[in-house]
Amino acid sequence: MYQELVDKKKKLAVIGLGYVGLPIALEFARKIKVIGFDINDQRVEMMRNKIDPSQELESSDFDGCDIEFTSDLDVLRQANFFIVAVPTPVDEHNVPDLRPVQRASETIGKVIKKGDYVVYESTVYPGCTEEDCVPIIEKLSGLKMAGDYKIGYSPERINPGDKEHTITTITKVVSGCDAESLDVIARVYELVVKAGVHRASSIKVAEAAKIIENTQRDLNIALMNELSIIFDKMNINTYEVLEAAGTKWNFLKFQPGLVGGHCIGVDPYYLTYKSKKLGYNSQVILAGRFINDAMAGYVARKVLKHIIQNTGNVKEAKVLVMGATFKENVSDIRNSKVADVVRELKAFSLNVDVTDPYADSEELKHEYGFELAARTGNDYDAVIVTVPHKEYKALDETYFASITKNHAMVADLKGIYRGRMHARKYWSL
């Protein structure tokens, strides 16, 4: 398989061309023949015209790539090595939503042939690949894993907006259903991953590794958020405390904030879901999740309290929320906890405007029910800076004074204006 891919006698296909799938597909397409498959015809047409729907890649990133973009199963059937990179979200009850990965498995079951390889990159709980995905493939194809085709798992490590840590520069964890598949999958990824690969002993180990990477970050941020709540009651600035503590060589430099996105705020629920299925109710992990999910409400109440203390009519008060994406300098709004802040503020009958230099207004309307403001006003009772976009970092006290009333609060969740705000009430996590 490896040599035939290198000799371009066989093709590799990537199923799901979002933030994860498209960069992988293009990187492989610089070395071998690739089929980029997505069920969204509009996205496929954009990529044919060298446009990244996720706005992460430039048109030049498509240059020199031997790739065919398609939504046609007959074209996909030409591939022999399949990589699945579809999203794996949670539903409104924080239960894993496996429908995208299940549908991808159905697609593979319709096109897979003897001797083919399938590698899942989508984040799942340990056991999902073999227990949930393989049966779907085998039911539709009539083939058997290991004997007729090979399965592997290699967790994605794409970080939206990060131009330094990319697929080529981050060590890739790989796994296979047997020794032969592990070797082939490792060699295929070594074609593009300059940092090298780590060969996990089993598919479950690789799945678990991905889950705990983000669970660890989630818990550390939850600790910072809880400390922020405690320090606020003591009138201590959390960022000043972290700055001082950070002088110790082994202090872990995490910060408080809203925890959204498609990884940190989601992945722990996959682990706790599987844990509960096995009869163990997670305590530490879910405690961290509770703290982080509650931060939007905490921020909204802090702002409401200031407004009540400084104006007589809450229903006439105006709040500006700056930033709607889940992190800085990206257009990604998936699982953005800013939406929770907006929802909480509106629940208090406050008038809320939202701005963001990267987010798409129609996408926000579709996902969360609110749009970006056409223009910024000049009479806000509070401003909440939720995301440290580079455009926001360039702003100064004069700007905030120009858009707010004298009694207004500037809630700077990431502490980017610390020590620079004196004309208005300043607060940060």
C-alpha positions in Angstrom: 0.0 0.0 0.0 2.7 2.5 1.0 4.8 2.1 -2.1 1.7 2.2 -4.4 0.6 5.5 -2.8 4.1 6.9 -3.3 4.2 5.8 -6.9 0.8 7.3 -7.4 -0.7 4.0 -8.4 -3.2 4.3 -5.6 -5.0 7.3 -4.1 -5.6 8.6 -0.6 -8.9 10.1 0.3 -9.8 12.5 3.1 -13.5 12.5 4.2 -14.6 15.7 5.8 -12.8 18.9 4.6 -13.1 21.3 7.5 -10.5 22.8 9.9 -8.9 19.3 10.2 -9.5 17.6 6.9 -8.5 20.2 4.4 -5.0 20.9 5.7 -4.3 17.2 5.9 -5.6 16.6 2.4 -3.5 19.4 0.9 -0.3 18.3 2.7 -0.7 14.7 1.4 -1.5 16.1 -2.1 2.0 17.6 -2.3 3.4 14.0 -2.1 0.7 11.6 -3.5 -2.6 11.6 -5.3 -5.5 12.7 -3.1 -9.3 12.8 -3.2 -10.9 15.4 -1.0 -14.4 14.3 -0.2 -17.1 16.4 1.5 -20.9 16.1 1.4 -21.4 19.9 1.1 -21.4 20.8 -2.6 -21.0 24.5 -1.9 -17.8 23.9 0.1 -16.5 21.5 -2.5 -16.9 24.2 -5.2 -15.2 26.8 -3.1 -12.2 24.5 -2.6 -12.0 23.7 -6.3 -11.6 27.5 -6.7 -8.8 27.5 -4.1 -10.9 29.0 -1.3 -10.8 27.6 2.2 -14.4 27.8 3.6 -12.9 27.9 7.1 -10.7 30.9 6.2 -7.6 29.3 7.6 -5.6 28.7 4.4 -4.6 31.0 1.6 -5.2 30.3 -2.1 -1.5 29.7 -2.5 -1.7 26.7 -0.1 -3.6 24.9 -2.8 -0.8 25.3 -5.3 1.2 22.3 -6.4 -1.3 19.9 -4.9 -2.5 16.7 -6.8 -6.0 16.7 -5.4 -9.5 16.2 -6.7 -12.4 17.7 -4.7 -15.7 15.9 -4.9 -18.9 14.9 -3.3 -19.4 12.0 -5.7 -19.2 8.5 -4.2 -18.0 7.1 -7.6 -15.0 9.3 -7.4 -14.4 8.4 -3.8 -14.5 4.7 -4.7 -11.2 5.2 -6.6 -9.3 5.6 -3.3 -7.6 2.9 -1.3 -6.5 4.7 1.8 -9.3 6.6 3.6 -8.8 9.2 6.3 -11.9 10.3 8.3 -11.8 13.8 9.6 -15.4 14.7 10.4 -16.5 16.6 13.5 -17.6 14.8 16.7 -19.6 17.3 18.8 -21.9 16.9 21.8 -25.6 17.5 21.8 -27.5 20.0 24.0 -27.3 17.5 26.9 -23.5 17.1 26.5 -23.9 13.6 25.1 -21.5 12.6 22.3 -23.1 13.0 18.9 -21.7 10.3 16.8 -23.9 10.9 13.7 -21.1 12.5 11.6 -18.6 9.7 12.2 -21.3 7.1 11.8 -22.4 8.6 8.4 -18.7 8.7 7.3 -18.5 5.0 8.2 -21.5 4.3 6.1 -19.9 6.2 3.2 -16.8 4.1 3.6 -18.8 0.9 3.8 -20.3 1.7 0.4 -16.9 2.2 -1.4 -14.3 0.2 0.5 -12.6 -2.8 -1.2 -10.4 -5.6 -0.2 -6.9 -4.5 0.8 -8.0 -0.9 1.6 -7.1 1.1 4.7 -9.2 3.3 6.9 -7.8 5.7 9.5 -10.0 7.8 11.8 -8.8 11.2 13.0 -12.1 12.3 14.6 -12.0 12.6 18.3 -13.9 9.8 19.9 -14.0 7.9 23.2 -11.7 4.8 23.6 -13.3 1.9 21.8 -15.5 3.9 19.4 -13.5 3.1 16.3 -13.6 -0.7 16.8 -17.0 -0.9 18.6 -19.1 1.6 16.7 -17.5 2.4 13.4 -16.1 -1.0 12.3 -19.6 -2.8 12.5 -21.1 -0.2 10.2 -18.4 -0.6 7.6 -18.6 -4.4 7.8 -22.4 -4.5 7.6 -22.4 -2.4 4.4 -19.3 -3.8 2.7 -19.4 -7.5 3.8 -15.7 -7.2 4.5 -13.9 -8.2 7.7 -11.4 -6.0 9.6 -7.8 -7.2 9.6 -8.4 -10.0 7.1 -10.0 -8.0 4.3 -9.2 -4.4 5.1 -7.2 -2.5 7.8 -8.3 0.0 10.4 -6.3 2.6 12.3 -6.6 5.6 14.4 -4.5 8.8 14.4 -5.9 11.7 16.5 -6.0 15.1 14.9 -3.9 17.8 16.5 -4.9 20.8 14.3 -5.0 24.1 16.2 -7.1 26.7 14.4 -5.2 30.0 13.9 -1.9 28.5 14.9 0.6 28.9 12.0 3.5 27.4 14.1 2.0 24.1 15.2 0.8 22.4 12.0 0.3 18.9 10.8 4.0 18.8 9.7 5.5 20.1 12.9 3.5 18.2 15.5 4.4 14.6 16.4 1.6 12.4 15.1 0.2 9.5 17.2 -0.7 6.5 15.0 -2.2 3.1 15.7 -3.4 0.1 13.7 -5.5 -3.0 14.1 -2.4 -5.2 13.8 1.4 -4.9 13.4 1.2 -4.7 9.6 -1.4 -1.9 9.6 0.5 0.1 12.2 3.7 0.0 10.1 1.9 1.0 6.9 -0.1 3.8 8.6 3.0 5.1 10.3 5.0 5.2 7.1 2.2 7.0 5.2 2.0 9.7 7.8 5.7 10.0 7.9 5.4 11.3 4.3 4.1 14.6 5.6 4.9 14.8 9.3 8.4 16.1 9.7 8.2 15.9 13.5 7.8 12.1 13.3 5.2 9.7 14.5 4.5 7.9 17.8 3.4 4.4 17.4 0.7 3.6 20.0 0.3 0.0 21.1 -3.4 -0.1 20.2 -6.2 1.9 18.7 -7.8 2.4 22.1 -4.6 3.8 23.5 -4.4 6.3 20.7 -8.1 7.3 21.2 -7.5 7.7 24.9 -4.4 9.8 24.3 -6.4 12.3 22.3 -9.1 12.5 24.9 -6.8 13.2 27.9 -4.8 15.9 26.0 -7.8 18.2 26.1 -9.2 16.9 29.4 -5.9 17.9 31.1 -6.1 21.4 29.6 -9.8 21.7 30.6 -9.1 20.8 34.2 -6.2 23.2 34.5 -8.3 26.1 33.0 -11.1 25.1 35.4 -8.7 25.6 38.3 -7.7 29.0 37.0 -11.4 30.0 36.7 -12.2 28.9 40.2 -9.1 30.8 41.5 -10.4 33.8 39.6 -13.7 33.7 41.4 -12.0 33.4 44.7 -9.5 36.1 44.1 -12.2 38.5 42.9 -13.9 38.2 46.3 -10.5 39.1 47.8 -10.1 42.1 45.4 -6.9 40.5 44.0 -6.2 40.6 40.3 -5.8 37.0 39.1 -3.3 37.8 36.3 -1.0 39.6 38.8 -1.1 36.4 41.0 -0.4 34.2 38.0 2.5 36.5 36.9 4.0 36.2 40.3 3.5 32.5 40.6 4.8 32.0 37.1 8.3 32.9 38.2 8.6 29.4 39.7 10.3 27.1 37.2 7.6 24.3 37.4 4.5 26.5 37.6 2.0 25.6 34.8 1.0 28.8 33.0 -2.7 28.5 32.4 -5.2 31.4 32.4 -8.9 31.8 33.3 -11.4 32.3 30.5 -14.3 31.0 28.6 -13.7 27.5 27.4 -15.4 26.7 24.1 -14.3 25.4 20.7 -14.5 21.9 19.3 -11.9 20.3 21.5 -11.4 21.4 25.1 -15.0 22.1 25.8 -16.2 18.9 24.1 -13.7 16.0 24.4 -14.0 15.5 28.2 -17.6 14.6 27.8 -16.7 11.8 25.5 -14.5 10.3 28.2 -17.1 10.8 31.0 -19.8 9.3 28.8 -17.9 6.1 28.2 -16.9 6.0 31.8 -20.5 6.1 32.9 -21.3 3.3 30.4 -18.7 1.2 32.2 -20.2 2.0 35.7 -17.9 4.7 36.9 -19.2 8.3 37.4 -16.4 10.8 36.9 -16.0 13.3 39.6 -12.9 15.5 39.0 -13.4 15.8 35.2 -17.1 16.7 35.5 -16.3 19.1 38.3 -14.0 20.9 36.0 -16.6 20.9 33.2 -19.2 22.4 35.6 -16.9 25.3 36.5 -15.9 26.1 32.9 -19.5 25.8 31.6 -20.7 28.2 34.4 -18.2 31.0 33.6 -20.5 32.6 31.0 -23.2 33.1 33.6 -20.6 34.3 36.1 -19.4 37.0 33.7 -23.0 38.1 32.8 -24.0 38.4 36.5 -20.8 40.5 37.3 -21.8 42.9 34.5 -25.4 43.0 35.6 -24.5 43.8 39.1 -22.4 46.8 38.0 -25.2 48.1 35.8 -27.8 47.8 38.6 -25.5 49.7 40.9 -25.0 52.5 38.3 -28.2 52.9 36.4 -31.8 52.9 37.3 -33.2 51.1 34.3 -31.8 47.7 33.3 -34.1 47.4 30.3 -32.6 50.5 28.8 -29.0 49.6 29.6 -26.7 48.6 26.7 -23.8 46.1 26.6 -21.2 45.6 23.9 -19.7 42.2 23.5 -16.4 42.3 21.6 -15.6 38.9 20.2 -17.8 36.0 19.2 -15.4 33.3 18.0 -14.2 30.6 20.4 -10.6 31.9 20.4 -8.5 34.7 19.1 -7.7 35.5 15.4 -9.9 32.8 13.9 -13.4 32.7 12.3 -14.4 29.5 14.1 -17.6 29.9 16.2 -18.1 26.2 17.1 -19.2 25.8 20.7 -18.3 29.4 21.4 -19.1 30.2 25.0 -19.5 33.9 24.0 -23.0 32.8 22.8 -23.7 31.8 26.4 -22.7 35.2 27.6 -25.0 36.9 25.1 -27.8 34.6 26.0 -27.4 35.3 29.8 -27.2 39.0 29.2 -30.4 39.0 27.2 -32.1 36.9 29.8 -31.6 39.9 32.1 -33.4 42.1 29.5 -30.2 43.9 28.7 -29.7 45.3 25.2 -26.7 43.6 23.6 -24.6 44.4 20.6 -21.9 42.0 19.4 -18.9 42.7 17.2 -16.1 40.5 15.8 -13.6 41.1 13.0 -13.5 37.4 12.1 -17.0 35.9 12.7 -19.6 35.6 10.0 -22.9 37.3 11.0 -25.2 34.9 9.1 -23.4 31.9 10.6 -23.9 33.4 14.1 -27.6 34.0 13.4 -28.0 30.4 12.2 -26.1 28.8 15.1 -27.0 31.1 18.0 -29.8 33.4 17.0 -28.0 36.7 17.1 -26.2 38.8 14.5 -23.2 41.1 14.5 -24.1 44.8 15.1 -23.9 46.9 11.9 -22.0 49.6 13.8 -20.7 50.3 17.3 -22.6 52.8 19.5 -21.3 55.4 21.8 -23.4 55.0 24.9 -22.7 51.5 26.4 -23.1 50.8 30.1 -20.6 48.0 29.8 -18.2 46.4 27.4 -17.1 42.8 27.6 -14.0 41.9 25.7 -14.2 38.2 25.4 -11.6 37.2 22.9 -8.1 38.8 22.6 -8.1 39.3 18.8 -5.1 41.2 17.6 -7.3 44.1 16.4 -8.5 44.5 20.0 -5.1 44.5 21.5 -4.3 47.6 19.5 -7.1 49.6 21.2 -6.5 52.0 24.0 -8.4 53.7 26.9 -9.5 56.6 24.6 -11.4 54.2 22.4 -13.3 52.7 25.2 -14.1 56.1 26.6 -15.5 57.1 23.3 -18.0 54.3 23.1 -19.2 54.2 26.8 -20.9 56.3 29.4 -18.8 57.6 32.3 -20.1 55.0 34.7 -19.4 52.1 32.3 -17.5 48.9 33.1 -14.9 47.3 30.8 -14.9 43.6 31.5 -11.6 42.4 30.0 -11.8 38.6 30.4 -8.3 37.9 29.2 -6.6 40.8 31.0 -5.2 42.4 27.8 -5.7 46.0 29.1 -4.5 45.4 32.6 -2.8 48.6 34.0 -4.0 50.6 31.0 -7.6 51.4 31.9 -8.3 54.3 34.3 -11.1 56.4 33.0 -13.6 53.5 33.3 -14.4 50.8 35.8 -12.0 47.9 34.9 -12.6 44.2 35.7 -10.9 41.0 34.5 -11.2 37.4 35.4 
